[in-house]
Amino acid sequence: MSDDGLPPLREVIEAHQLGAKKALGQNFLFDLNLTRRIARAAGPFENRTVVEIGPGPGGLTRALLAEGAKKVIAVERDRRALPALAEIAAHYPGRLQVIEGDALEIDWRALLDGPAQIVANLPYNIATPLLIGWLTDGPWPPWFSSLTLMFQKEVAQRIAAKPDEEAYGRLSVISQWRCEAKKLFDVNRSAFTPPPKVTSSIVQLVPRAVCEPTCEVGKLERVTAAGFGQRRKMLRQSLKSVFAEPEAVLAKLGLDPTARAETLRAADFARLALEL
Ligand code: SAM
């Protein structure tokens, strides 16, 4: 038995024949010390519900419950994992709700009665679309109070990159306009079964109460797509696809028309979006 009174994860995998499927982005964490570390970074949980995407055999789920999450709602697409998750639910009565389904399709607001904390070792094939959906769909403030998520390191760097850094781009702008975003720590490939091709990182995003300045998300996406679509070009050139006279707009906002998109802060892009 492990410290939490449940069987070691390797035994769980064997008992339930949970061989990893690549198509579902399955790279499992078996080290309960590591999953406890992720859960502690996401906490404290206080009275908030924790939403977990892709619990799989339940390594992170168990850590969240052991670290004091009052209630975990876990959405898993692979029905093979459901019996293993039912054992965890029985071990923590009334604290784990498992939903079989696609995390991209869930109506979270209908499911929750208050802001939730999202914690997940995300399936890499849908990690970025999930994040962008959470940041762009629906009203703001959103239905979550924090996001503590595992991404491929390169994606984590893009989320948290600052202007003038190589990784800075559209994902950095939307993430940082909406949230305070920081990379917490790296997780070596060898921590996963099977090991993915690259290093992973845990990122934490905390939504801003108000995104300054407030603009339409669709317009923000249009200006960042224009700016970073031609990232080596000066703004007066790259923004031609969205403004008839980009130079006049940039001058009005006190922005250098000869600068490149990678030098603008998220708030500068939002100011440009307001001019559309
Ligand atoms: N949380 C487990 C862990 O840390 O060991 C598993 C993480 S694994 C990287 C990703 C999990 O997401 C898998 O269990 C996979 O079946 C699940 N998954 C993949 N696509 C999904 C989707 N669209 N909706 C919900 N879960 C999904």
Residues whose N, C-alpha, C, O or C-beta is under 5 A from the ligand:
A	BS01	SAM	L24 G25 Q26 N27 F28 L29 I53 G54 P55 G56 G59 L60 V75 E76 R77 D78 G101 D102 A103 L104 N121 L122 P123
